[in-house]
Amino acid sequence: MSRKLFGTDGVRGRANTHPMTAEMALRLGAAAGRWFRRDGRNRHRVVIGKDTRLSGYMLENALTAGLTSTGMNVLLLGPVPTPAVGFLTRSMRADLGIMISASHNPAEDNGIKFFGPDGFKLSDEAEAEIEAILAGDIALAQPAHIGRARRIEDGRGRYVEYAKTTFPAGQRLDGLKVVIDCANGAAYRAAPDVLWELGAEVIPLGVEPDGFNINAGVGSTHPEAAAAAVREHGAHLGISLDGDADRVMIVDEQGQVADGDQLMALLASRWADAGRLRGGALVATVMSNLGLERFLTGRGLRLERTAVGDRYVVERMRGAGYNLGGEQSGHIVMTDYATTGDGLIAGLQVLAALADSGAAASELLRQFIPVPQMLKNVRYAAGADPLSAEAVRAEIAAAEARLAQSGRVLIRKSGTEPLIRVMAEAEDEAVLREVVDGIVAAVEKAAA
């Protein structure tokens, strides 16, 4: 069964434009409610969180209407990080969790992500089944069985308390000055609270959401904001989250940015030394740098690669029993602590390393030298398929032959936007530029 509505991370699009309309959200909520009650079970609790986008109000109300129309009781969390929804879905014994967010996308976009009762994102198969229900006539509940909705006032507080438990017992952050950039998003209150309660001197950034400024010049897609604040305040570390706080970039005391690959290398190394890296492996996507793979091999560890998307990382981790994985983009998944990427908890792990090692962040966050990597995006019209063009296939084949064993080429369609992502790695940067530019030019011509 195929999926058309769902992408690599739920349903996403421009607000008030298909599929991110109130009408579609209502039907999607009803279809999800019917799917969870498809076998007649009397399980009917769903939690809904959101980030700070203006359109979140519209989608929250529409989803609530759809869910209650099929007999689901709705618990509204308000603005909370995506990982908080995964945590609270399981903690509150809910049957379904929903996060309304377009993650790192601009405020004009929004999205809807679904979590199962175990707190993990729904599988591709489950999403396809919900789509099938959506395409037909959705059976509504009888009047006496319509669901109720109520607002949960302490959802954020529950997550704050849980996040602190992932930090080593008895350890504090006294004496550490930390910049926390919340991207004017879902963690704008939770993240500074956690750091302050653990004893850090906190410099907050991106904590004044107005419905329109999420990810605007701040957050993990703009780590230069946190880097500037680190340098200005002489901070020991900067933590830069995205709009729903499921990804993170870390900034050292010099203002240099460490991506998800460096964070995973640090955590894998520390966990292996402590005997807690299950399976002797780290799970990452095809986008992770060759330098990371070489670093792990040198430590006697393995890199297990998956398709792009943190959900696929989590599926591999769960299937093989691994407990650490993530993406170069900053999704760091630690199943000992969370069911999805959690930028705040990943930041706490780095702070723990900083506190107990006595080393500077610049030392901890340079675990390996990356192989030069270049990524360019090419936008294409809906319905087009530039990758099927003979000229594009020929250019890709020539690039692969040219790099041979000294690098690699990865071409893929984005799962959330109409983009072709052209990525390559090579030791020779001049060759790297020529290879990427050649493929981009061929794709642009085919997409015109």
C-alpha positions in Angstrom: 0.0 0.0 0.0 1.6 3.3 -1.1 1.5 6.7 0.5 0.8 9.9 -1.4 -0.1 12.4 1.4 2.6 11.4 3.9 6.3 12.2 3.3 9.4 11.2 5.2 8.1 13.0 8.4 4.3 13.1 8.4 2.2 15.5 6.3 3.7 18.8 5.5 3.0 21.8 3.3 2.2 25.5 3.1 -0.4 26.6 5.6 -3.9 27.1 4.2 -2.9 25.3 1.0 -3.5 21.6 0.3 -2.7 19.5 2.2 -2.3 21.9 5.2 -5.9 23.1 5.2 -8.4 23.0 8.1 -10.6 20.7 6.0 -7.8 18.2 5.4 -6.7 18.3 9.0 -10.2 17.6 10.2 -10.5 14.6 7.8 -7.0 13.4 8.7 -7.9 13.5 12.4 -11.1 11.6 11.8 -9.2 9.0 9.7 -6.5 8.6 12.3 -9.2 8.2 15.0 -11.0 5.6 13.0 -7.8 3.7 12.3 -7.0 3.4 16.0 -10.5 2.2 16.7 -10.8 0.0 13.6 -11.1 -3.2 15.6 -13.7 -2.0 18.0 -11.3 -1.4 20.9 -12.5 1.1 23.4 -9.1 2.9 23.5 -9.6 6.5 22.7 -7.0 9.0 24.1 -4.8 11.2 21.9 -2.4 13.9 22.9 -1.7 16.9 20.6 1.3 19.2 20.8 2.4 22.0 18.5 5.1 24.6 17.9 4.6 28.3 17.8 3.3 28.9 14.2 0.2 31.0 13.9 -1.4 28.2 11.7 -1.0 25.8 14.7 -4.2 27.1 16.2 -6.2 26.4 13.1 -4.8 22.9 12.6 -5.1 22.1 16.3 -8.8 22.9 16.3 -9.5 21.1 13.1 -7.6 17.9 14.2 -9.5 18.0 17.5 -12.8 18.2 15.7 -11.9 15.3 13.5 -10.6 13.1 16.3 -13.6 13.8 18.6 -16.0 13.0 15.8 -14.7 9.4 15.8 -14.9 9.1 19.5 -11.3 10.0 20.5 -10.7 12.0 23.6 -8.2 14.8 23.0 -5.6 16.1 25.4 -4.1 19.4 24.3 -0.5 20.1 25.4 0.1 23.5 23.7 3.6 24.4 22.6 6.0 21.6 23.5 8.9 20.0 21.6 8.3 17.1 19.3 10.1 14.6 21.6 7.8 15.8 24.5 4.9 14.5 22.5 6.6 11.1 22.0 7.4 11.0 25.7 3.9 12.1 26.9 2.1 9.8 24.5 3.6 6.9 26.3 3.7 8.5 29.8 0.0 9.4 29.7 -1.0 6.0 28.3 -2.4 7.6 25.1 -3.2 5.6 22.0 -2.0 8.3 19.6 0.2 11.3 19.7 0.2 14.2 17.2 2.7 17.0 16.8 1.7 20.0 14.7 5.0 21.4 13.3 7.0 21.8 10.1 10.2 21.5 12.1 13.0 23.7 10.6 10.8 25.1 7.8 9.7 28.7 7.7 6.5 30.0 9.5 4.4 29.8 6.4 4.7 26.0 6.4 3.2 23.5 8.8 3.0 19.8 9.3 1.4 16.9 11.2 3.4 14.0 12.7 1.8 10.9 14.2 3.1 8.8 17.1 1.9 5.4 18.2 1.1 4.4 21.8 4.7 3.3 22.3 5.8 6.9 21.6 7.5 6.1 18.3 6.5 7.6 15.0 4.0 5.5 13.0 5.4 3.2 10.3 5.0 3.8 6.6 2.5 0.9 6.6 0.3 2.5 9.3 0.4 5.9 7.5 -0.7 4.2 4.3 -3.6 2.6 6.1 -4.7 6.0 7.4 -4.5 7.4 3.9 -6.7 4.6 2.7 -9.3 5.4 5.3 -9.0 9.1 4.4 -9.8 8.4 0.8 -13.2 6.8 1.6 -16.2 7.5 3.7 -15.1 7.9 7.4 -17.5 6.3 9.9 -18.3 8.8 12.6 -19.2 8.0 16.2 -22.8 8.0 17.4 -23.8 11.2 19.3 -23.4 9.5 22.7 -19.8 8.4 21.9 -18.4 11.7 20.6 -15.1 12.4 22.2 -14.1 15.2 24.6 -11.2 17.7 24.6 -9.3 19.2 27.5 -6.2 21.2 27.9 -3.2 19.8 29.9 -1.6 22.6 31.7 1.5 20.9 33.0 2.7 19.0 29.8 5.7 21.2 29.4 6.6 20.8 33.1 6.4 17.0 32.9 8.9 17.1 30.0 11.2 19.5 31.8 11.4 17.1 34.8 12.0 14.1 32.5 14.7 15.9 30.5 16.6 16.6 33.7 16.6 12.9 34.7 18.7 12.2 31.6 21.6 14.3 33.0 24.0 12.4 35.3 22.7 12.1 38.8 24.5 14.4 41.2 26.1 16.4 38.5 25.4 20.1 38.0 26.2 22.8 35.5 27.5 25.4 38.0 30.1 27.7 36.5 29.1 26.9 32.9 27.7 29.7 30.7 25.4 28.3 28.0 23.7 30.0 25.0 20.4 28.3 24.2 18.8 29.2 20.9 15.2 28.0 20.8 14.5 29.2 17.2 11.4 31.1 18.5 9.9 27.6 18.5 8.4 24.9 20.7 11.2 24.7 23.3 11.3 28.5 24.0 10.3 27.9 27.6 11.3 24.3 28.3 14.9 24.4 27.2 16.0 27.5 29.2 14.2 26.2 32.3 16.1 22.8 32.1 19.5 24.4 31.8 18.8 27.0 34.6 17.5 24.3 37.0 20.6 22.3 36.4 22.7 25.3 37.5 23.9 26.8 34.2 24.2 30.5 33.6 21.7 30.7 30.7 21.8 33.2 27.8 18.5 32.7 26.0 18.1 33.4 22.3 15.0 32.9 20.0 12.6 32.9 22.9 10.1 35.5 21.8 7.8 33.7 19.3 5.1 35.8 17.7 3.6 33.2 15.3 5.7 34.3 12.4 9.3 34.3 13.5 10.0 30.6 14.1 13.4 29.6 12.5 13.7 33.2 11.1 17.5 33.9 11.3 17.8 31.7 14.5 17.9 28.1 15.4 19.8 25.1 14.0 19.4 26.2 10.4 21.0 29.5 11.3 23.6 28.5 14.0 25.5 31.8 13.3 23.1 33.5 15.6 24.1 31.3 18.5 27.8 31.5 17.5 27.6 35.3 17.7 26.0 35.1 21.1 28.7 32.7 22.4 31.5 35.0 21.3 29.7 38.1 22.6 29.1 36.6 26.1 32.2 34.4 26.4 30.0 31.3 26.8 31.4 27.8 27.2 28.9 26.3 24.8 26.0 27.1 22.5 23.0 24.9 21.9 21.0 25.7 18.8 17.6 23.9 18.4 15.2 23.9 15.5 11.5 24.9 15.6 10.2 21.8 17.2 13.5 21.0 19.1 14.1 17.5 17.6 17.4 18.6 16.1 20.4 20.5 17.4 23.6 22.1 16.3 26.3 22.7 19.0 28.6 25.8 19.0 32.0 25.6 20.8 33.5 28.4 22.9 35.2 29.8 19.7 31.9 30.1 17.9 32.6 27.1 15.6 29.6 24.9 14.7 29.6 21.2 15.2 27.0 19.3 13.1 25.2 16.0 14.0 28.1 13.9 12.7 30.5 15.3 15.2 28.0 15.0 18.0 27.4 11.3 17.1 31.1 10.7 17.0 31.5 12.2 20.5 28.6 10.3 22.0 29.5 7.0 20.3 33.1 7.2 21.6 32.0 8.0 25.1 29.3 5.4 25.2 31.7 2.8 23.8 34.3 3.6 26.5 31.5 3.3 29.1 30.4 -0.1 27.7 26.9 1.3 26.9 27.0 1.5 23.1 24.7 -1.5 22.2 25.8 -3.6 19.3 29.1 -1.7 18.9 27.4 0.4 16.2 26.0 3.9 15.4 23.1 4.2 13.0 23.2 7.2 10.6 21.9 8.0 7.2 23.5 8.0 3.8 24.2 11.7 4.2 26.7 11.3 7.1 30.3 12.1 6.2 32.8 9.5 5.2 35.0 10.9 7.9 32.6 9.7 10.6 32.6 6.2 9.1 36.4 6.2 9.1 36.5 7.5 12.7 34.2 4.7 13.9 36.1 2.0 12.0 39.3 3.2 13.7 37.6 2.7 17.1 36.5 -0.8 16.2 32.9 0.4 15.8 30.5 0.2 12.9 28.4 2.8 11.0 25.0 1.4 9.9 23.5 3.6 7.1 19.8 4.1 6.4 17.7 6.2 4.0 17.4 9.9 4.9 14.9 10.5 7.7 15.1 10.0 11.4 12.2 7.6 11.3 14.3 5.2 9.2 17.2 5.6 11.7 14.9 4.7 14.5 13.5 1.7 12.7 17.0 0.3 12.1 17.9 1.0 15.8 14.8 -0.8 17.1 15.1 -3.7 14.7 18.7 -4.4 15.6 18.8 -3.3 19.2 21.1 -0.3 18.8 20.7 2.7 21.1 22.4 5.6 19.3 21.8 7.1 15.9 21.0 10.2 14.1 21.5 12.5 11.2 24.1 15.0 10.1 21.4 17.6 10.2 21.3 17.3 14.0 18.6 14.7 14.8 20.3 12.7 17.6 18.3 9.7 18.6 19.1 8.1 22.0 16.5 5.4 22.6 17.8 5.0 26.2 16.1 8.4 26.7 13.7 9.3 23.8 11.7 7.8 21.0 12.8 10.4 18.5 15.4 13.0 18.0 15.7 15.3 21.0 17.9 18.4 20.6 17.8 19.4 24.2 18.7 16.0 25.7 21.5 15.7 23.1 22.8 19.1 24.3 22.7 17.8 27.9 24.8 14.9 26.9 27.4 17.3 25.4 27.3 19.4 28.6 27.8 16.3 30.7 31.0 15.5 28.7 32.1 19.1 29.1 31.5 19.1 32.9 33.2 15.8 33.7 36.1 16.0 31.2 37.3 19.5 32.0 38.1 19.8 28.3 37.0 22.8 26.1 34.1 22.3 23.8 36.4 22.9 20.8 38.4 19.8 21.8 35.3 17.6 22.4 33.5 18.6 19.2 36.4 17.9 16.8 36.4 14.1 16.9 37.4 13.6 13.2 38.3 15.6 10.1 35.4 15.6 7.7 36.0 14.6 4.1 35.1 17.6 1.9 31.4 17.4 1.2 29.1 19.6 -1.0 25.3 19.7 -1.1 23.2 21.7 -3.5 19.5 21.7 -4.0 17.6 22.0 -7.3 13.9 22.9 -7.2 11.6 21.3 -9.7 8.0 21.7 -10.7 5.4 19.4 -9.2 4.9 16.3 -11.4 8.3 16.6 -13.0 10.9 13.9 -12.8 14.3 15.3 -13.8 16.2 12.3 -12.4 14.7 10.1 -15.2 16.3 12.2 -17.9 19.0 10.4 -19.9 21.4 13.3 -19.6 21.1 13.4 -15.9 21.6 9.7 -15.5 24.7 9.9 -17.7 26.2 12.8 -15.7 25.7 11.0 -12.4 27.3 7.8 -13.9 30.3 9.9 -15.1 30.6 11.5 -11.6 30.6 8.1 -9.9 33.2 6.8 -12.2 35.4 9.8 -11.7 35.3 9.6 -7.9 35.7 5.8 -7.8 37.2 4.9 -4.4 38.1 8.5 -3.4 34.6 9.7 -2.7 30.9 9.1 -3.3 27.9 10.7 -5.0 24.3 10.7 -3.5 21.4 12.1 -5.5 17.9 12.0 -4.0 14.5 13.7 -3.9 13.6 15.5 -0.7 10.8 13.9 1.2 9.3 17.2 2.3 9.9 19.7 -0.5 10.0 19.5 -4.4 13.8 19.5 -4.4 16.5 17.3 -5.8 19.4 17.1 -3.4 22.8 16.7 -5.0 25.5 15.6 -2.6 29.1 14.4 -3.2 32.2 13.8 -1.1 35.8 13.8 -2.4 39.3 14.4 -1.0 40.0 16.8 -3.9 37.8 19.9 -3.4 38.3 21.1 -7.0 37.1 17.8 -8.3 34.2 17.9 -5.8 33.0 21.2 -7.1 33.2 20.1 -10.7 31.3 16.9 -10.0 28.5 18.6 -8.1 28.2 21.6 -10.5 28.0 19.2 -13.5 25.1 17.2 -12.0 23.3 20.3 -10.8 23.5 21.8 -14.3 22.1 18.6 -15.8 19.2 18.5 -13.3 18.4 22.2 -13.8 18.3 21.7 -17.6 16.0 18.7 -17.2 13.8 20.5 -14.7 13.4 23.6 -16.9 
